[in-house]
Amino acid sequence: MPGRPGPRRTLSAEVITDAALGLLDDGGAEALSMRRIAAAAGVAPNALYTYFPDKAAVLRAVVDRLVGRHANPALTGDAPWRDRVRAMAVAVRAGLLAHPGAAAMIMSAPLDGPEALRFGELLLDALAEAGVTGPDAARASYAVMVYLLGAIALEAADQGADPGARRAAAAAIPAEHFPRTAASAAVIATYNTVEQYLWGLDRLVDGLVR
C-alpha cells in the first residue's frame, strides 16, 4: 500500500529523484513504484509522468545523479590524471555503497543521462592526459566504467554479509580439491574491500595506458 502523501512541494525531476532515492534507501527496489514515489513527493501519481515515462526512467535518473554527484567533482581539478581517476573511483564507491538500494540497480540500464555523459567526458580528459586518445580512449573509458560499476554492484549485493562468515567460508575451501583456490583464501576473503577495488583499477589502468 502506498504511504500517506508527504508535504506538497513544487514538483520537479529533482524532487522526484529525491523521493525515489529515499524509498530505495528504506526498502530497496521492491519498495519502489510510481504510486509510492508520488506519495513520497506529495503529488498525484499522474503528475510524475510529466517528467518520467516510467519507473525505469526514474531509476536511471537516480543512478545518474549519484554517479555524477560523486564522480564528477573528483575528476575536476589540477591533480595528475591518475590521482583524479583514483579519487573518482573511491568517491563513487563510497557514494553508491551509502545507497545500496540504488547501487544494486547500477547495471540494470545504460548510464546515458547528463551526469553520466559528463562523467565520460571528464574520464576521456584524464585519459587524454595519459596519452590515450581516439577510439582507444573511448574503449578505455568504457572498460574503466564497467569495472568500477560492476565491482560496486557486486559489493552492494554482498553488503549485508558477515565478514567473519566470509573468512570462514574461504578458509573452509578443501585444499585437496582446489589447492590453488585454498591457498588464496586470505585474499578471497578480502574481495569486497577498497584495497581489492583499487588493486584491480590500478592494474586495469596500467594496461590501458601502456
C-alpha positions in Angstrom: 0.0 0.0 0.0 1.4 3.5 -0.8 2.2 5.6 2.1 0.4 8.8 3.1 1.4 11.7 0.8 4.2 13.8 2.1 4.0 17.6 2.3 3.2 19.1 -1.1 6.3 20.7 -2.9 6.8 22.3 -6.2 7.3 19.3 -8.4 10.5 18.8 -10.5 12.6 16.0 -11.7 14.9 16.6 -8.7 12.1 16.3 -6.2 11.0 13.0 -7.9 14.5 11.5 -7.8 14.9 12.6 -4.2 11.7 10.8 -3.3 12.8 7.7 -5.2 16.2 7.6 -3.6 14.6 7.8 -0.1 12.3 4.8 -1.0 15.3 2.9 -2.3 17.2 3.6 0.9 14.3 2.4 3.0 13.2 -0.7 1.2 15.3 -1.4 -1.9 13.9 -1.7 -5.5 11.0 -3.9 -4.3 9.6 -0.9 -2.4 9.6 1.4 -5.4 6.5 2.1 -7.5 5.3 5.2 -9.3 2.4 5.4 -6.8 4.8 5.3 -3.8 7.2 7.8 -5.4 4.3 10.2 -5.9 3.2 9.7 -2.3 6.7 10.5 -1.1 6.8 13.6 -3.3 3.4 14.7 -2.1 1.7 14.7 -5.5 -0.8 12.6 -7.5 0.8 9.7 -9.4 -0.1 11.0 -12.8 2.0 14.2 -12.1 5.1 12.1 -12.3 4.6 11.3 -16.0 5.3 14.9 -17.0 8.9 14.2 -16.0 9.4 10.5 -16.4 7.7 7.9 -18.7 8.0 5.0 -16.2 9.7 3.7 -13.1 12.8 2.5 -15.1 13.4 6.1 -16.2 13.2 7.3 -12.6 15.8 4.7 -11.5 18.1 5.7 -14.3 17.9 9.3 -13.1 18.6 8.3 -9.5 21.8 6.4 -10.5 22.8 9.1 -12.9 22.6 11.7 -10.2 24.5 9.6 -7.7 27.3 8.8 -10.1 27.6 12.4 -11.2 27.5 13.8 -7.7 30.5 11.7 -6.6 32.5 11.1 -9.8 32.5 14.5 -11.5 33.9 16.7 -8.7 36.7 14.2 -8.2 37.7 14.2 -11.9 37.7 18.0 -12.0 40.8 19.9 -10.9 44.6 20.2 -11.4 45.8 17.0 -9.8 47.6 14.5 -12.0 45.3 12.4 -14.2 46.0 9.1 -12.3 45.3 10.8 -8.9 42.0 12.1 -10.3 40.9 8.7 -11.6 41.7 7.1 -8.3 39.9 9.8 -6.3 36.9 9.4 -8.5 36.9 5.6 -8.0 37.0 5.9 -4.2 34.3 8.6 -4.2 31.9 6.7 -6.5 32.3 3.5 -4.5 31.7 5.3 -1.2 28.8 7.3 -2.6 27.0 4.4 -4.1 27.5 2.0 -1.3 25.9 4.6 1.0 22.8 3.9 -1.0 22.8 0.1 -1.5 19.3 0.1 -2.9 20.4 2.4 -5.8 23.8 0.7 -6.1 22.1 -2.6 -6.8 20.4 -1.1 -9.8 23.6 0.2 -11.5 23.8 -2.5 -14.1 20.0 -2.6 -14.8 20.1 0.0 -17.6 22.5 2.1 -19.7 24.1 5.1 -17.9 23.2 7.7 -20.5 22.0 10.7 -18.5 23.6 14.1 -18.5 25.7 13.4 -15.4 26.9 10.1 -16.9 27.8 11.9 -20.1 29.8 14.5 -18.1 31.5 11.6 -16.2 32.5 10.1 -19.5 33.8 13.4 -20.9 35.9 14.0 -17.8 37.3 10.5 -17.9 38.2 11.0 -21.5 40.0 14.2 -20.5 42.1 12.2 -17.9 42.9 9.5 -20.5 44.0 12.2 -23.0 46.4 13.5 -20.4 47.8 9.9 -20.2 48.3 9.9 -24.0 45.2 7.7 -24.8 43.1 9.3 -27.5 40.7 8.4 -30.3 39.0 5.0 -30.4 41.3 3.6 -27.8 40.3 6.3 -25.4 36.6 5.5 -25.9 37.2 1.8 -25.3 39.4 2.5 -22.3 36.8 4.8 -20.8 34.1 2.1 -21.2 36.4 -0.5 -19.7 37.0 1.6 -16.6 33.3 2.4 -16.1 32.3 -1.3 -16.5 35.0 -2.3 -14.0 34.0 0.4 -11.4 30.3 0.0 -11.6 30.3 -3.8 -11.8 32.6 -4.1 -8.8 30.4 -1.7 -6.8 27.2 -3.6 -7.8 28.7 -6.9 -6.7 29.9 -5.4 -3.4 26.4 -3.8 -2.8 24.8 -7.2 -3.3 27.1 -8.6 -0.6 27.0 -5.6 1.8 24.9 -7.4 4.4 27.2 -10.4 4.6 29.1 -11.1 7.8 32.8 -10.6 7.1 33.6 -13.4 9.7 31.4 -15.8 7.8 33.1 -14.8 4.6 36.5 -15.5 6.0 35.3 -18.8 7.5 33.9 -19.9 4.1 37.1 -19.0 2.3 39.2 -20.9 4.9 37.0 -24.0 4.5 37.7 -24.4 0.8 39.0 -28.0 0.6 42.7 -27.9 -0.4 42.7 -31.4 -1.7 40.2 -30.5 -4.4 41.0 -26.8 -5.0 44.6 -26.3 -3.9 45.3 -23.0 -5.6 42.0 -21.6 -4.5 42.5 -22.7 -0.9 46.0 -21.2 -0.9 44.4 -17.9 -1.9 41.7 -18.0 0.9 43.1 -15.0 2.7 42.9 -12.8 -0.4 39.5 -14.2 -1.4 38.1 -13.1 2.0 39.0 -9.5 1.1 37.5 -9.3 -2.3 34.8 -6.8 -1.3 37.2 -4.2 0.1 38.5 -0.9 -1.2 42.0 -2.4 -1.3 40.9 -5.0 -3.8 38.9 -2.5 -5.7 41.8 -0.2 -6.2 44.2 -3.0 -6.9 42.1 -4.0 -9.8 41.7 -0.4 -11.0 45.4 0.2 -10.9 46.2 -2.9 -13.0 43.4 -2.1 -15.5 44.6 1.5 -15.9 48.3 0.4 -16.2 47.3 -1.9 -19.1 45.2 0.7 -20.8 47.8 3.4 -20.9 51.0 1.4 -21.6 
